[in-house]
Amino acid sequence: MEFSTEIIEPLLNNPPAGDTPEIIQYTQAIKDNPYDADAYLGRANAYANLRNFDNAIADYNVFIELYPYSAVGYNNRGNAYDSLKDYPKALSDFNQALEINPNSAMTYSNRGNVYYNLGNYDQAISDHNKALELDPNYADAYNNRGNALNKLKDYYKAISDFNRAIQLNPNYAHAYNNRGVSYAGLHDYNLAISSFSKAIELNPNYASAYNNRGLAYKESGQPQKAEEDFRRARQLGSARRTFESSALFFCLLDVAICRKYNRLSQSRIWGGF
């Protein structure tokens, strides 16, 4: 059985609707000075926060024209392409960013996320290794590498990575959730439940953690608690995730259903200028 894991996306949490005052401010700055690179980058990041990746890419394009040797523009545009699942363009941008700045732990980790999304878990781990070599205290890189290790069913190493991420950031709800996935992979459902519960304590609106804890409860012979968690996940989640909560009940009967709804979203780190 596979449980679903989550990872932080710093600029993509709780996006507001419509143009924000920040975007309006950047737009006015661009009207005042069409060559204001800061404004294009700032507005692009703001659009990315709204998940308006097409507009974000348009602004990153202008920023890159104005500052072709800035790794930040390529890194951030790569994240936008990754979000749109345009992985070849994302890889191209991250490669270009690393040519400009080969010492960017952030970009290595972001490129590792693309390899992860392509199912190339060994290459993902290699990039996260490089990120951690450059920045040994990079909690997101430990978390993301742990997810790739989970995919390879190397659960003990994954747990070690999630423990390190939690040590660096004790409030890292996603790392607790992901560690629970590792324990579930080892069929240690009590420890899995403990990790999922901590994730929920840190983020009471964490639908995936409720889903996962529900699965662990079901596996450990506690169907009533499982039903309560699935119900809560349905309340919190979107229509799609609500369906996933129901589908996950059938993991014991059809493992393919579990795998179909197992998603691992990677942490994208967006740079500033």
C-alpha positions, -999 to +999 in steps of 0.1 A: +000+000+000+012+035-008+003+065+012+003+101-002+030+125+008+032+163+006+060+188+005+061+225+011+057+250-018+067+283-001+050+307-025+021+286-033+002+283-001-033+298+001-032+319-030-055+348-030-080+355-058-074+383-084-046+408-086-032+416-052-021+451-041+014+438-046+008+430-083-009+464-088+021+481-072+045+462-095+023+469-126+025+506-118+062+505-114+065+488-148+043+515-163+066+541-148+098+523-159+094+495-185+130+485-178+125+479-140+138+444-137+129+442-100+093+449-108+091+422-134+106+396-111+085+407-082+053+406-102+063+372-117+067+358-082+034+373-072+017+357-102+033+324-093+018+327-058-016+331-074-008+299-095-011+321-126+020+305-141+014+318-177+016+354-166+045+345-143+065+330-172+058+361-193+073+383-167+102+360-160+109+361-198+112+399-196+133+397-165+157+373-182+159+396-213+169+424-190+192+402-168+203+373-189+231+363-165+208+361-134+204+326-122+173+336-102+152+343-133+160+309-148+154+291-114+120+307-109+109+302-145+119+266-141+096+263-111+068+278-131+074+253-159+076+225-134+042+236-119+028+234-155+043+199-159+065+212-187+094+192-175+118+196-205+116+234-202+119+232-165+151+211-168+165+235-194+160+265-171+175+248-140+205+236-161+210+272-173+207+285-137+233+261-126+257+271-154+254+307-141+256+297-104+269+262-099+268+267-061+230+271-057+217+244-034+182+258-041+184+251-078+199+216-074+170+208-051+145+222-076+160+202-104+159+172-083+121+177-080+118+177-117+137+144-119+114+131-092+083+141-112+098+123-142+102+091-121+140+093-122+144+089-084+181+081-085+189+113-103+166+132-080+185+118-050+218+128-067+206+164-070+194+166-035+227+151-024+245+180-041+221+205-026+229+191+009+266+191+001+263+228-006+239+235+023+240+208+050+211+225+069+187+225+040+156+210+056+136+209+023+163+190+005+163+164+033+125+162+030+125+159-008+153+133-008+133+113+017+103+113-007+125+099-034+138+073-010+103+064-002+096+058-038+125+034-039+111+017-008+143+026+011+122+035+041+149+035+068+170+060+049+139+081+042+130+081+079+166+094+087+161+122+062+127+132+076+141+131+111+169+155+101+143+178+084+123+178+116+154+185+137+161+215+115+125+226+115+104+212+144+072+227+129+077+209+095+042+193+092+050+178+058+081+160+071+060+144+098+034+133+073+061+120+050+078+101+078+044+085+085+044+073+050+078+056+056+065+039+087+034+028+068+057+013+042+074-007+070+039-017+082+046+000+116+011+016+117+014+028+153+044+050+145+028+060+113-003+072+132+019+091+156+036+109+128+004+117+109-011+129+142+018+153+148+014+166+112-023+173+120-014+189+153+009+213+134-016+219+106-052+211+116-063+216+080-039+191+065-062+169+044-036+145+032-024+137+068-060+129+077-062+106+046-030+089+056-039+085+092-073+071+082-054+045+061-032+036+090-061+033+113-079+010+089-047-011+085-044-014+123-080-026+127-096+007+138-123+013+112-143+038+132-113+061+136-104+056+100-139+067+089-137+098+111-104+108+095-116+101+059-147+122+067-125+151+079-103+148+049-134+150+027-145+182+045-111+198+040-102+187+006-112+197-029-137+176-049-108+156-064-092+150-030-126+140-016-128+113-043-093+102-034-103+098+002-130+075-008-109+056-033-082+050-007-106+028+012-101+002-016-064-001-012-066-036+003-087-048-027-069-030-055-034-017-049-035+001-083-062+024-069-038+034-041-010+040-065-031+060-088-039+085-061-005+086-046+009+121-053+042+135-042+044+172-048+079+187-044+091+218-026+099+245-051+121+273-038+117+307-055+145+332-054+144+370-050+165+396-068 
